[in-house]
Amino acid sequence: MLGTAALFGRLRWSRIDVVDLHVLMVGVYFGSYTLVDALVKDLSTVNSGSAVLSLLLVMVTVGATWLISRILPIELRRTLQMRYLLAQWLHVDGRIILLLLGAVLVFQLYSYQHFGVLATHDVANNRNFLYSPVPDLPYWFTSAMALLTPLYFCLFIAGTLKVLASRAEKRVFWIIVLVTVVMLVTLWGRREVFYLMYIFFVLWSITKSRNLISPMNGFLLLIALPLLVAFSNIYLTYRSISLGLAVTPDKLGVSGIYSAATNLDTTLWNLQERMGVWQLNYMIIDKQIHYYGLDIPYGNILWHGLKNTIPNILWPGKIVSDLDALMAYQYMLPVTDYPTNNFAMMQADFGFLSVILLPLQLLFVFFSAALLIQASRRHLTLLWLWSGYIIYYLLRIEVDYSEWFILYRNILTVTIVYLAAYWLFRPLSRVRLHKRRRLVVHGQAVNTRR
């Protein structure tokens, strides 16, 4: 899968679009997890036929997704090209970026002081039950937390482009802003940092007009691999303190940054204990092939996911269903925290029809994304936020089944907030514009008299 992703990226990089970003991420994500698990885990009990079939279905599904996206009109496909989006993002007002970053910082400090919450994993539901109640936190707070990670992603995009486009003192200032965003994102996990690295190299390569996927860059990646491992060691070691996990620096015998960077135990422990994203696909396929008494729910899990996303204000007393647990009971699997992804959950919910249904679902996402981008061309801030949120969700492979419903709920929330702010401050902007025109007219009159 890694080789296929590299070949695809090499051929498509000069005209890369949002669909290509998703296809590349699927190949890198599944390929990397499969490779790492083959190196660090004992897979002798894995049925090779079911494992190969599960990965083959992922490749077929993502290939069908790319092919079916080609039926979109050319005008819509152009709006999804990264070069077009980058040209729009470059003109986002820097003051708005700083205003949003300040608001996010205030919210993070408030959430930590009042609720002890740094990231969404701090308010995750208990997965030991089939139905778990809504967390005992204010509804407005949990709803706002769902908006933060994609907003960080948008801020990173805008900050990166400001750094690449600015010079001298302005570049230093935007580098500080960018580092601040990255430091905040590290609280949410390594995957979020990986998404930032991925989009950074995409933006950098487009800005510099270079094909990121080349033999030389592959060689440089191999050289940089020890640095990535060292970062993982440091990150896992010191993050365990803030999360209160069993693995701590004292237990690992770590005395400083250098010893933490060279201690492979943290990363190896994490890789061995954590289930690879491909394994859930494998378990579902294996059950469907070898257990003929299983009933495919045909949309029941999706229906529960849709109900989960209905705002509490519209459904007071709503009970949140644990989709992982529903899937586990359906397929007689232990109830635990699974690396859920749309490929696995669609396969569990619809069987082999997922090869058709998932590409159609993604086609709707691409189509709606293009329409939203076209509709917001005169409102660059809204275009930036809409496109950033959609790309963020397309890059997230290991997500809940109901994530697409959450995406459109968040887009609706962002739209309402933006329009409210736009109509609130529009009179002020008109007053400023009127004053500028009066000053210009007055200056012209003075020059004429002279």
C-alpha positions as CSV (number, residue, x, y, z in Angstrom):
1,M,0.0,0.0,0.0
2,L,2.9,2.4,0.7
3,G,4.3,1.7,-2.8
4,T,1.0,2.2,-4.4
5,A,0.5,5.5,-2.5
6,A,4.0,6.7,-3.5
7,L,3.4,5.9,-7.2
8,F,0.0,7.6,-7.1
9,G,1.4,10.7,-5.4
10,R,4.3,10.9,-7.8
11,L,1.9,10.9,-10.8
12,R,-0.7,13.3,-9.3
13,W,1.4,15.8,-7.4
14,S,1.5,18.5,-10.0
15,R,-2.3,18.7,-10.0
16,I,-3.0,17.4,-6.5
17,D,-6.5,18.0,-5.1
18,V,-8.5,17.3,-2.0
19,V,-9.4,13.8,-3.2
20,D,-5.8,13.0,-3.8
21,L,-4.9,14.0,-0.3
22,H,-7.5,11.6,1.1
23,V,-6.3,8.7,-1.1
24,L,-2.6,9.3,-0.1
25,M,-3.5,9.4,3.6
26,V,-5.4,6.1,3.4
27,G,-2.4,4.4,1.7
28,V,0.1,5.9,4.1
29,Y,-2.0,5.2,7.2
30,F,-2.9,1.6,6.5
31,G,0.4,0.8,4.9
32,S,2.5,2.2,7.8
33,Y,0.4,0.4,10.5
34,T,0.6,-2.9,8.6
35,L,4.4,-2.6,8.2
36,V,5.0,-1.6,11.8
37,D,2.8,-4.4,13.1
38,A,4.6,-6.9,11.0
39,L,7.9,-5.8,12.5
40,V,7.0,-5.5,16.2
41,K,4.1,-8.0,16.7
42,D,3.6,-11.7,16.5
43,L,1.1,-12.2,13.7
44,S,1.3,-16.0,13.5
45,T,-2.3,-16.4,14.6
46,V,-3.6,-14.0,11.9
47,N,-5.5,-15.6,9.0
48,S,-3.5,-14.4,6.0
49,G,-6.4,-14.8,3.6
50,S,-8.7,-12.6,5.7
51,A,-5.9,-10.1,6.3
52,V,-5.1,-9.8,2.6
53,L,-8.8,-9.5,1.7
54,S,-9.4,-6.7,4.3
55,L,-6.5,-4.6,2.9
56,L,-7.5,-5.4,-0.7
57,L,-11.0,-4.1,0.1
58,V,-9.6,-0.9,1.4
59,M,-7.5,-0.4,-1.7
60,V,-10.5,-1.2,-4.0
61,T,-12.8,1.1,-2.1
62,V,-10.4,4.0,-2.1
63,G,-9.7,3.4,-5.8
64,A,-13.4,3.5,-6.5
65,T,-13.6,6.7,-4.5
66,W,-11.0,8.4,-6.7
67,L,-12.5,7.2,-9.9
68,I,-16.1,8.2,-9.0
69,S,-14.9,11.6,-8.0
70,R,-13.9,12.2,-11.6
71,I,-17.5,12.5,-12.6
72,L,-17.8,15.9,-10.9
73,P,-17.9,18.8,-13.3
74,I,-14.6,20.3,-14.2
75,E,-15.6,23.7,-12.5
76,L,-16.2,21.9,-9.2
77,R,-13.0,19.8,-9.5
78,R,-10.9,23.0,-10.0
79,T,-12.2,24.4,-6.7
80,L,-10.9,21.3,-5.0
81,Q,-7.4,21.6,-6.3
82,M,-4.8,22.5,-3.7
83,R,-3.2,25.2,-5.8
84,Y,-6.6,27.0,-6.0
85,L,-7.2,26.7,-2.3
86,L,-3.7,27.8,-1.4
87,A,-4.2,31.0,-3.5
88,Q,-7.3,31.7,-1.5
89,W,-5.8,30.9,1.9
90,L,-2.9,33.3,1.2
91,H,-5.3,36.3,1.4
92,V,-6.8,35.4,4.8
93,D,-6.6,38.4,7.1
94,G,-3.8,38.0,9.6
95,R,-5.9,39.9,12.3
96,I,-8.6,37.2,12.1
97,I,-6.0,34.5,12.5
98,L,-4.6,36.2,15.7
99,L,-8.2,36.8,17.0
100,L,-9.1,33.2,16.6
101,L,-5.8,32.0,18.2
102,G,-6.4,34.3,21.1
103,A,-9.9,33.0,21.6
104,V,-8.7,29.4,21.5
105,L,-6.0,30.1,24.1
106,V,-8.5,31.7,26.4
107,F,-10.9,28.8,26.0
108,Q,-8.1,26.2,26.7
109,L,-7.1,28.0,29.8
110,Y,-10.7,28.3,31.0
111,S,-11.4,24.6,30.3
112,Y,-8.3,23.5,32.2
113,Q,-8.9,25.8,35.2
114,H,-12.6,25.1,35.6
115,F,-12.9,21.5,34.3
116,G,-9.4,20.1,34.2
117,V,-9.8,19.3,30.5
118,L,-7.0,19.7,28.0
119,A,-8.3,17.7,25.0
120,T,-11.2,15.6,23.9
121,H,-9.7,12.4,25.3
122,D,-10.3,13.9,28.8
123,V,-14.1,13.9,28.2
124,A,-14.3,10.5,26.3
125,N,-17.2,8.3,27.3
126,N,-16.7,5.2,29.3
127,R,-16.5,2.3,26.8
128,N,-17.3,-0.5,29.2
129,F,-21.1,-0.2,28.6
130,L,-23.3,-0.5,25.6
131,Y,-25.0,2.9,26.3
132,S,-23.1,5.6,28.1
133,P,-24.6,8.9,29.4
134,V,-23.5,12.3,28.2
135,P,-20.4,13.4,30.2
136,D,-21.2,15.4,33.3
137,L,-20.0,18.7,31.7
138,P,-21.9,21.7,30.4
139,Y,-23.4,21.0,27.0
140,W,-22.0,24.2,25.5
141,F,-18.5,23.1,26.6
142,T,-18.5,19.6,25.1
143,S,-20.0,21.1,21.9
144,A,-17.2,23.7,21.7
145,M,-14.5,21.1,22.3
146,A,-15.6,19.3,19.1
147,L,-14.8,22.5,17.1
148,L,-11.3,23.0,18.5
149,T,-9.1,20.4,16.7
150,P,-10.2,21.3,13.1
151,L,-9.9,25.0,14.1
152,Y,-6.3,24.3,15.1
153,F,-5.8,22.7,11.8
154,C,-7.1,25.8,10.0
155,L,-4.9,28.0,12.1
156,F,-1.9,25.9,11.2
157,I,-2.7,26.2,7.5
158,A,-3.0,29.9,7.6
159,G,0.1,30.3,9.8
160,T,2.2,28.1,7.6
161,L,1.3,30.2,4.5
162,K,2.0,33.4,6.3
163,V,5.5,32.1,7.2
164,L,6.2,30.9,3.7
165,A,4.9,34.2,2.1
166,S,6.4,36.7,4.6
167,R,9.9,38.1,5.0
168,A,12.2,39.4,7.8
169,E,10.5,40.5,11.0
170,K,7.0,39.4,9.8
171,R,8.3,35.9,9.2
172,V,9.7,35.7,12.7
173,F,6.4,36.8,14.2
174,W,4.4,34.2,12.2
175,I,6.9,31.5,13.1
176,I,6.1,32.3,16.8
177,V,2.4,32.0,16.0
178,L,2.9,28.7,14.2
179,V,5.0,27.3,17.1
180,T,2.2,28.3,19.5
181,V,-0.4,26.4,17.4
182,V,1.8,23.3,17.2
183,M,2.4,23.3,21.0
184,L,-1.3,23.4,21.6
185,V,-1.9,20.6,19.1
186,T,0.6,18.3,20.9
187,L,-1.9,18.2,23.8
188,W,-4.3,16.3,21.5
189,G,-2.0,13.4,20.4
190,R,0.6,12.3,18.0
191,R,-1.9,11.8,15.2
192,E,-2.8,15.4,15.3
193,V,0.8,16.4,15.0
194,F,1.2,14.0,12.1
195,Y,-1.7,15.7,10.2
196,L,0.1,19.0,10.7
197,M,3.3,17.6,9.3
198,Y,1.5,16.1,6.4
199,I,-0.3,19.3,5.4
200,F,2.9,21.4,6.0
201,F,4.9,19.4,3.5
202,V,2.0,19.6,1.0
203,L,1.8,23.4,1.3
204,W,5.6,23.8,1.2
205,S,5.9,21.6,-1.9
206,I,3.2,23.5,-3.7
207,T,4.6,26.9,-2.7
208,K,8.1,25.9,-3.9
209,S,6.7,24.0,-7.0
210,R,8.4,20.8,-6.1
211,N,7.2,17.2,-6.3
212,L,7.4,16.0,-2.7
213,I,7.4,12.3,-3.7
214,S,10.8,11.6,-5.3
215,P,13.7,9.1,-4.7
216,M,15.8,11.9,-3.0
217,N,13.0,12.8,-0.6
218,G,12.5,9.1,0.2
219,F,16.2,8.9,1.1
220,L,15.9,12.0,3.3
221,L,12.9,10.4,5.0
222,L,15.0,7.4,5.9
223,I,17.6,9.7,7.3
224,A,15.0,11.6,9.3
225,L,13.4,8.4,10.6
226,P,15.6,8.2,13.8
227,L,14.5,11.8,14.6
228,L,10.9,10.8,14.3
229,V,11.4,7.9,16.6
230,A,13.2,10.1,19.1
231,F,10.3,12.6,19.0
232,S,7.9,9.7,19.6
233,N,9.9,8.5,22.6
234,I,10.0,12.0,24.1
235,Y,6.4,12.7,23.4
236,L,5.1,9.4,24.9
237,T,7.3,9.6,27.9
238,Y,6.4,13.1,29.0
239,R,2.8,12.9,27.9
240,S,2.3,10.0,30.2
241,I,2.8,12.3,33.2
242,S,0.0,14.7,32.2
243,L,-2.4,11.8,31.4
244,G,-1.6,9.8,34.5
245,L,-0.8,6.6,32.7
246,A,1.1,3.6,34.2
247,V,4.1,4.3,32.0
248,T,6.1,7.1,33.6
249,P,9.6,8.4,33.3
250,D,10.6,7.1,36.7
251,K,9.4,3.6,35.9
252,L,11.2,3.6,32.6
253,G,14.4,4.9,34.2
254,V,14.4,8.2,32.2
255,S,16.3,11.0,33.8
256,G,16.2,13.7,31.1
257,I,15.4,14.6,27.5
258,Y,18.3,12.8,26.0
259,S,17.6,9.5,27.8
260,A,13.9,9.8,26.9
261,A,14.8,10.3,23.3
262,T,17.0,7.2,23.2
263,N,14.7,5.0,25.2
264,L,12.7,2.8,22.7
265,D,10.6,1.1,25.4
266,T,7.9,3.8,25.3
267,T,7.4,3.6,21.6
268,L,7.7,-0.2,21.4
269,W,5.2,-0.6,24.3
270,N,2.8,1.7,22.6
271,L,3.0,-0.1,19.3
272,Q,2.7,-3.5,20.8
273,E,-0.2,-2.6,23.1
274,R,-2.2,-0.5,20.6
275,M,-4.3,-2.3,18.0
276,G,-3.3,-1.4,14.4
277,V,-6.0,0.3,12.3
278,W,-6.0,-2.7,9.8
279,Q,-6.7,-5.2,12.6
280,L,-10.4,-4.1,13.1
281,N,-11.0,-4.5,9.3
282,Y,-9.4,-7.9,9.5
283,M,-11.5,-9.1,12.5
284,I,-14.8,-8.0,10.9
285,I,-13.9,-9.7,7.5
286,D,-12.8,-12.8,9.3
287,K,-16.1,-13.0,11.3
288,Q,-18.2,-12.4,8.1
289,I,-16.4,-15.2,6.2
290,H,-16.2,-17.9,8.9
291,Y,-19.3,-17.3,11.0
292,Y,-22.3,-17.8,8.8
293,G,-24.8,-17.2,11.6
294,L,-23.9,-13.5,11.9
295,D,-26.5,-11.0,10.8
296,I,-25.3,-7.8,9.1
297,P,-27.2,-4.9,10.7
298,Y,-27.6,-3.0,7.3
299,G,-27.5,0.6,8.6
300,N,-28.3,0.1,12.3
301,I,-24.9,1.3,13.5
302,L,-25.1,4.3,11.1
303,W,-28.6,5.1,12.5
304,H,-27.2,5.2,16.1
305,G,-24.3,7.4,14.9
306,L,-26.8,9.8,13.3
307,K,-28.8,10.0,16.6
308,N,-25.6,10.7,18.5
309,T,-25.0,13.9,16.5
310,I,-28.4,15.4,17.0
311,P,-27.9,18.4,19.3
312,N,-29.0,18.0,22.9
313,I,-31.0,21.2,22.7
314,L,-33.2,19.5,20.0
315,W,-33.3,16.2,21.9
316,P,-33.3,16.7,25.7
317,G,-32.3,13.6,27.6
318,K,-30.6,12.0,24.6
319,I,-28.8,8.8,25.3
320,V,-25.4,8.5,23.5
321,S,-24.7,5.1,21.9
322,D,-21.2,3.7,22.0
323,L,-20.7,2.6,18.3
324,D,-17.7,0.5,19.2
325,A,-19.7,-1.5,21.7
326,L,-22.6,-1.9,19.3
327,M,-20.2,-3.3,16.6
328,A,-18.5,-5.5,19.2
329,Y,-21.7,-7.1,20.4
330,Q,-22.9,-7.6,16.8
331,Y,-19.7,-9.5,15.9
332,M,-19.1,-11.2,19.3
333,L,-15.9,-9.3,19.9
334,P,-14.6,-8.0,23.3
335,V,-15.8,-4.5,24.2
336,T,-12.8,-2.2,24.1
337,D,-11.5,0.9,22.4
338,Y,-11.1,-0.1,18.7
339,P,-9.2,1.8,16.0
340,T,-12.5,2.5,14.2
341,N,-12.4,3.7,10.6
342,N,-15.0,4.2,8.0
343,F,-13.8,1.2,6.0
344,A,-14.2,-1.2,8.9
345,M,-17.4,0.2,10.3
346,M,-19.1,0.4,6.9
347,Q,-18.0,-3.2,6.3
348,A,-19.5,-4.1,9.7
349,D,-22.7,-2.3,9.0
350,F,-23.4,-3.1,5.3
351,G,-21.1,-6.0,4.5
352,F,-19.5,-6.0,1.0
353,L,-21.9,-3.3,-0.1
354,S,-19.5,-0.9,1.6
355,V,-17.3,-1.1,-1.6
356,I,-20.1,0.8,-3.3
357,L,-21.7,2.8,-0.4
358,L,-18.5,4.4,1.0
359,P,-17.4,5.9,-2.3
360,L,-20.9,7.3,-2.8
361,Q,-20.7,8.8,0.6
362,L,-17.4,10.4,-0.1
363,L,-18.6,11.6,-3.4
364,F,-21.3,13.6,-1.6
365,V,-18.6,15.1,0.7
366,F,-16.5,16.1,-2.3
367,F,-19.5,17.5,-4.1
368,S,-20.7,19.5,-1.1
369,A,-17.2,20.7,-0.4
370,A,-16.8,22.1,-4.0
371,L,-20.2,23.8,-3.7
372,L,-19.4,25.4,-0.4
373,I,-16.0,26.7,-1.6
374,Q,-17.6,28.2,-4.7
375,A,-20.3,29.8,-2.6
376,S,-17.8,31.4,-0.2
377,R,-15.4,32.9,-2.8
378,R,-16.3,36.5,-1.6
379,H,-15.9,35.5,2.0
380,L,-12.3,34.3,2.3
381,T,-12.5,33.7,6.0
382,L,-15.5,31.4,5.6
383,L,-13.8,29.6,2.6
384,W,-10.7,29.0,4.7
385,L,-12.7,27.6,7.6
386,W,-15.0,25.5,5.5
387,S,-12.2,24.0,3.4
388,G,-9.9,23.5,6.4
389,Y,-12.6,21.6,8.3
390,I,-13.4,19.4,5.4
391,I,-9.7,18.6,4.6
392,Y,-9.1,17.8,8.3
393,Y,-11.9,15.3,8.4
394,L,-10.8,13.7,5.1
395,L,-7.3,13.2,6.5
396,R,-8.5,11.6,9.7
397,I,-8.6,7.9,8.9
398,E,-9.1,6.5,12.4
399,V,-12.4,8.2,13.3
400,D,-15.8,7.4,14.7
401,Y,-18.4,6.1,12.2
402,S,-20.6,9.2,12.8
403,E,-17.8,11.6,12.0
404,W,-19.3,12.8,8.7
405,F,-22.5,13.9,10.5
406,I,-20.3,15.8,13.0
407,L,-18.5,17.5,10.1
408,Y,-21.7,19.0,8.7
409,R,-22.9,19.9,12.2
410,N,-19.7,21.7,12.8
411,I,-19.8,23.4,9.4
412,L,-23.3,24.7,10.2
413,T,-22.1,26.0,13.6
414,V,-19.2,27.8,12.0
415,T,-21.4,29.3,9.4
416,I,-23.9,30.6,12.0
417,V,-21.1,32.1,14.1
418,Y,-19.4,33.7,11.1
419,L,-22.7,35.2,9.8
420,A,-23.5,36.6,13.2
421,A,-20.1,38.2,13.5
422,Y,-20.3,39.4,9.9
423,W,-23.6,41.2,10.3
424,L,-22.6,42.5,13.8
425,F,-19.4,44.2,12.6
426,R,-20.5,45.1,9.2
427,P,-21.9,48.5,10.3
428,L,-18.5,49.3,11.9
429,S,-16.7,48.5,8.7
430,R,-19.0,50.7,6.7
431,V,-18.3,53.6,9.1
432,R,-14.6,53.1,8.7
433,L,-14.9,53.0,4.9
434,H,-17.1,56.2,4.9
435,K,-14.4,58.0,7.0
436,R,-11.7,56.9,4.7
437,R,-13.6,58.2,1.7
438,R,-14.2,61.5,3.4
439,L,-10.4,61.8,4.2
440,V,-9.5,61.0,0.6
441,V,-12.0,63.6,-0.8
442,H,-10.8,66.2,1.7
443,G,-7.2,65.5,0.7
444,Q,-8.0,65.9,-3.0
445,A,-9.8,69.1,-2.3
446,V,-6.8,70.5,-0.4
447,N,-4.5,69.6,-3.2
448,T,-6.8,71.2,-5.8
449,R,-6.8,74.5,-3.8
450,R,-3.0,74.4,-3.7
